[in-house]
Amino acid sequence: MGFSPIGAPKILLFDIETSPMEVFVWTLIGNKYIQPNNIIKDWNVISWAAKWLCDSTVTSDIQTPEEAIARDDSRVLQGIWKLMDEADILIAQNGDNFDIKKLNTRYILNKIGPPSPYQSIDTLKISKRTFAMSSNKLDFLVQTLTDRKGKLKTDFELWKACLRGDPKALKYMEKYNKEDVFLLEDVYLEFRPWIKSHPNLGIHMDTDKKVCPTCGSDDIKAKGSYYITAANRYQSYNCNNCGAYSRSLAGTKNIEERRILLRSVPR
């Protein structure tokens, strides 16, 4: 499952940690909406961690105590931006609605332009769309699908300590952040053969061989079954590396055979 073919696109797994906002409120009950001018200190990115798929090294960065107190993430953002700019595909848990949007927000507020175009894989969306897990949280998925014990233990006190610039808290936050990326990779690899909308890795690869569009391996075999559509049928393939199914681009029925097909008429 840890195979990465030569010439495959660069796939980045990543995770970020952000600070909470500080706001003025009149009461703890019924605060459905807080006015923007009630913001005392806005959120920012405390840390990030990332690794290339199947690479054993996790890269990370976190605010210094002085940056955490000042809520200054301008330096920290530079590293994750460079990795996103280099990546062809991004993978994150709830990445589409949280991590990517949060980073985009901090980029534009810090006058940093967008990174190069990329495709994204959101493991939270995949879990919700494909399965009926009792929970879609990363911690639950890891413990359910793998032999790992789950996420490192934290509570809100860790975030409060980071805001105070506590060096020990910041160090633990970075460790927590890095561990989440390893867990994310494990969940992604378990999900991978089930992802019907997975980006086609073969498009990125310069090869004449038939390759699995999900993982890029050429260790694929034709199955006796076919992928059937309303107009044609296609040879089905199964990947011996990742287990994903794919189909041929060309259908097995020629034009003449397709002309005699009868279509049902809606009533």
Secondary structure as a PSIPRED ss2 file (coil, helix, strand):
# PSIPRED VFORMAT (PSIPRED V4.0)

   1 M C   1.000  0.000  0.000
   2 G C   1.000  0.000  0.000
   3 F C   1.000  0.000  0.000
   4 S C   1.000  0.000  0.000
   5 P C   1.000  0.000  0.000
   6 I C   1.000  0.000  0.000
   7 G C   1.000  0.000  0.000
   8 A C   1.000  0.000  0.000
   9 P C   1.000  0.000  0.000
  10 K C   1.000  0.000  0.000
  11 I E   0.000  0.000  1.000
  12 L E   0.000  0.000  1.000
  13 L E   0.000  0.000  1.000
  14 F E   0.000  0.000  1.000
  15 D E   0.000  0.000  1.000
  16 I E   0.000  0.000  1.000
  17 E E   0.000  0.000  1.000
  18 T E   0.000  0.000  1.000
  19 S C   1.000  0.000  0.000
  20 P C   1.000  0.000  0.000
  21 M C   1.000  0.000  0.000
  22 E E   0.000  0.000  1.000
  23 V E   0.000  0.000  1.000
  24 F C   1.000  0.000  0.000
  25 V C   1.000  0.000  0.000
  26 W C   1.000  0.000  0.000
  27 T C   1.000  0.000  0.000
  28 L C   1.000  0.000  0.000
  29 I C   1.000  0.000  0.000
  30 G C   1.000  0.000  0.000
  31 N C   1.000  0.000  0.000
  32 K C   1.000  0.000  0.000
  33 Y C   1.000  0.000  0.000
  34 I C   1.000  0.000  0.000
  35 Q C   1.000  0.000  0.000
  36 P H   0.000  1.000  0.000
  37 N H   0.000  1.000  0.000
  38 N H   0.000  1.000  0.000
  39 I E   0.000  0.000  1.000
  40 I E   0.000  0.000  1.000
  41 K E   0.000  0.000  1.000
  42 D C   1.000  0.000  0.000
  43 W C   1.000  0.000  0.000
  44 N C   1.000  0.000  0.000
  45 V E   0.000  0.000  1.000
  46 I E   0.000  0.000  1.000
  47 S E   0.000  0.000  1.000
  48 W E   0.000  0.000  1.000
  49 A E   0.000  0.000  1.000
  50 A E   0.000  0.000  1.000
  51 K E   0.000  0.000  1.000
  52 W E   0.000  0.000  1.000
  53 L C   1.000  0.000  0.000
  54 C C   1.000  0.000  0.000
  55 D C   1.000  0.000  0.000
  56 S C   1.000  0.000  0.000
  57 T C   1.000  0.000  0.000
  58 V C   1.000  0.000  0.000
  59 T E   0.000  0.000  1.000
  60 S E   0.000  0.000  1.000
  61 D E   0.000  0.000  1.000
  62 I E   0.000  0.000  1.000
  63 Q C   1.000  0.000  0.000
  64 T C   1.000  0.000  0.000
  65 P H   0.000  1.000  0.000
  66 E H   0.000  1.000  0.000
  67 E H   0.000  1.000  0.000
  68 A H   0.000  1.000  0.000
  69 I H   0.000  1.000  0.000
  70 A H   0.000  1.000  0.000
  71 R C   1.000  0.000  0.000
  72 D C   1.000  0.000  0.000
  73 D C   1.000  0.000  0.000
  74 S C   1.000  0.000  0.000
  75 R C   1.000  0.000  0.000
  76 V H   0.000  1.000  0.000
  77 L H   0.000  1.000  0.000
  78 Q H   0.000  1.000  0.000
  79 G H   0.000  1.000  0.000
  80 I H   0.000  1.000  0.000
  81 W H   0.000  1.000  0.000
  82 K H   0.000  1.000  0.000
  83 L H   0.000  1.000  0.000
  84 M H   0.000  1.000  0.000
  85 D H   0.000  1.000  0.000
  86 E H   0.000  1.000  0.000
  87 A C   1.000  0.000  0.000
  88 D C   1.000  0.000  0.000
  89 I E   0.000  0.000  1.000
  90 L E   0.000  0.000  1.000
  91 I E   0.000  0.000  1.000
  92 A E   0.000  0.000  1.000
  93 Q C   1.000  0.000  0.000
  94 N C   1.000  0.000  0.000
  95 G H   0.000  1.000  0.000
  96 D H   0.000  1.000  0.000
  97 N H   0.000  1.000  0.000
  98 F H   0.000  1.000  0.000
  99 D H   0.000  1.000  0.000
 100 I H   0.000  1.000  0.000
 101 K H   0.000  1.000  0.000
 102 K H   0.000  1.000  0.000
 103 L H   0.000  1.000  0.000
 104 N H   0.000  1.000  0.000
 105 T H   0.000  1.000  0.000
 106 R H   0.000  1.000  0.000
 107 Y H   0.000  1.000  0.000
 108 I H   0.000  1.000  0.000
 109 L H   0.000  1.000  0.000
 110 N C   1.000  0.000  0.000
 111 K C   1.000  0.000  0.000
 112 I C   1.000  0.000  0.000
 113 G C   1.000  0.000  0.000
 114 P C   1.000  0.000  0.000
 115 P C   1.000  0.000  0.000
 116 S C   1.000  0.000  0.000
 117 P C   1.000  0.000  0.000
 118 Y C   1.000  0.000  0.000
 119 Q E   0.000  0.000  1.000
 120 S E   0.000  0.000  1.000
 121 I E   0.000  0.000  1.000
 122 D E   0.000  0.000  1.000
 123 T H   0.000  1.000  0.000
 124 L H   0.000  1.000  0.000
 125 K H   0.000  1.000  0.000
 126 I H   0.000  1.000  0.000
 127 S H   0.000  1.000  0.000
 128 K H   0.000  1.000  0.000
 129 R H   0.000  1.000  0.000
 130 T H   0.000  1.000  0.000
 131 F C   1.000  0.000  0.000
 132 A C   1.000  0.000  0.000
 133 M C   1.000  0.000  0.000
 134 S C   1.000  0.000  0.000
 135 S C   1.000  0.000  0.000
 136 N C   1.000  0.000  0.000
 137 K C   1.000  0.000  0.000
 138 L H   0.000  1.000  0.000
 139 D H   0.000  1.000  0.000
 140 F H   0.000  1.000  0.000
 141 L H   0.000  1.000  0.000
 142 V H   0.000  1.000  0.000
 143 Q H   0.000  1.000  0.000
 144 T H   0.000  1.000  0.000
 145 L H   0.000  1.000  0.000
 146 T C   1.000  0.000  0.000
 147 D C   1.000  0.000  0.000
 148 R C   1.000  0.000  0.000
 149 K C   1.000  0.000  0.000
 150 G C   1.000  0.000  0.000
 151 K C   1.000  0.000  0.000
 152 L C   1.000  0.000  0.000
 153 K C   1.000  0.000  0.000
 154 T C   1.000  0.000  0.000
 155 D C   1.000  0.000  0.000
 156 F H   0.000  1.000  0.000
 157 E H   0.000  1.000  0.000
 158 L H   0.000  1.000  0.000
 159 W H   0.000  1.000  0.000
 160 K H   0.000  1.000  0.000
 161 A H   0.000  1.000  0.000
 162 C H   0.000  1.000  0.000
 163 L H   0.000  1.000  0.000
 164 R C   1.000  0.000  0.000
 165 G C   1.000  0.000  0.000
 166 D C   1.000  0.000  0.000
 167 P H   0.000  1.000  0.000
 168 K H   0.000  1.000  0.000
 169 A H   0.000  1.000  0.000
 170 L H   0.000  1.000  0.000
 171 K H   0.000  1.000  0.000
 172 Y H   0.000  1.000  0.000
 173 M H   0.000  1.000  0.000
 174 E H   0.000  1.000  0.000
 175 K H   0.000  1.000  0.000
 176 Y H   0.000  1.000  0.000
 177 N H   0.000  1.000  0.000
 178 K H   0.000  1.000  0.000
 179 E H   0.000  1.000  0.000
 180 D H   0.000  1.000  0.000
 181 V H   0.000  1.000  0.000
 182 F H   0.000  1.000  0.000
 183 L H   0.000  1.000  0.000
 184 L H   0.000  1.000  0.000
 185 E H   0.000  1.000  0.000
 186 D H   0.000  1.000  0.000
 187 V H   0.000  1.000  0.000
 188 Y H   0.000  1.000  0.000
 189 L H   0.000  1.000  0.000
 190 E H   0.000  1.000  0.000
 191 F H   0.000  1.000  0.000
 192 R H   0.000  1.000  0.000
 193 P H   0.000  1.000  0.000
 194 W H   0.000  1.000  0.000
 195 I C   1.000  0.000  0.000
 196 K C   1.000  0.000  0.000
 197 S C   1.000  0.000  0.000
 198 H C   1.000  0.000  0.000
 199 P C   1.000  0.000  0.000
 200 N C   1.000  0.000  0.000
 201 L H   0.000  1.000  0.000
 202 G H   0.000  1.000  0.000
 203 I H   0.000  1.000  0.000
 204 H H   0.000  1.000  0.000
 205 M C   1.000  0.000  0.000
 206 D C   1.000  0.000  0.000
 207 T C   1.000  0.000  0.000
 208 D C   1.000  0.000  0.000
 209 K C   1.000  0.000  0.000
 210 K C   1.000  0.000  0.000
 211 V C   1.000  0.000  0.000
 212 C C   1.000  0.000  0.000
 213 P C   1.000  0.000  0.000
 214 T C   1.000  0.000  0.000
 215 C C   1.000  0.000  0.000
 216 G C   1.000  0.000  0.000
 217 S C   1.000  0.000  0.000
 218 D C   1.000  0.000  0.000
 219 D C   1.000  0.000  0.000
 220 I E   0.000  0.000  1.000
 221 K E   0.000  0.000  1.000
 222 A E   0.000  0.000  1.000
 223 K E   0.000  0.000  1.000
 224 G E   0.000  0.000  1.000
 225 S E   0.000  0.000  1.000
 226 Y E   0.000  0.000  1.000
 227 Y E   0.000  0.000  1.000
 228 I E   0.000  0.000  1.000
 229 T C   1.000  0.000  0.000
 230 A C   1.000  0.000  0.000
 231 A C   1.000  0.000  0.000
 232 N C   1.000  0.000  0.000
 233 R E   0.000  0.000  1.000
 234 Y E   0.000  0.000  1.000
 235 Q E   0.000  0.000  1.000
 236 S E   0.000  0.000  1.000
 237 Y E   0.000  0.000  1.000
 238 N E   0.000  0.000  1.000
 239 C E   0.000  0.000  1.000
 240 N C   1.000  0.000  0.000
 241 N C   1.000  0.000  0.000
 242 C C   1.000  0.000  0.000
 243 G C   1.000  0.000  0.000
 244 A C   1.000  0.000  0.000
 245 Y E   0.000  0.000  1.000
 246 S E   0.000  0.000  1.000
 247 R E   0.000  0.000  1.000
 248 S E   0.000  0.000  1.000
 249 L E   0.000  0.000  1.000
 250 A E   0.000  0.000  1.000
 251 G E   0.000  0.000  1.000
 252 T C   1.000  0.000  0.000
 253 K C   1.000  0.000  0.000
 254 N C   1.000  0.000  0.000
 255 I H   0.000  1.000  0.000
 256 E H   0.000  1.000  0.000
 257 E H   0.000  1.000  0.000
 258 R H   0.000  1.000  0.000
 259 R H   0.000  1.000  0.000
 260 I C   1.000  0.000  0.000
 261 L C   1.000  0.000  0.000
 262 L C   1.000  0.000  0.000
 263 R C   1.000  0.000  0.000
 264 S C   1.000  0.000  0.000
 265 V C   1.000  0.000  0.000
 266 P C   1.000  0.000  0.000
 267 R C   1.000  0.000  0.000
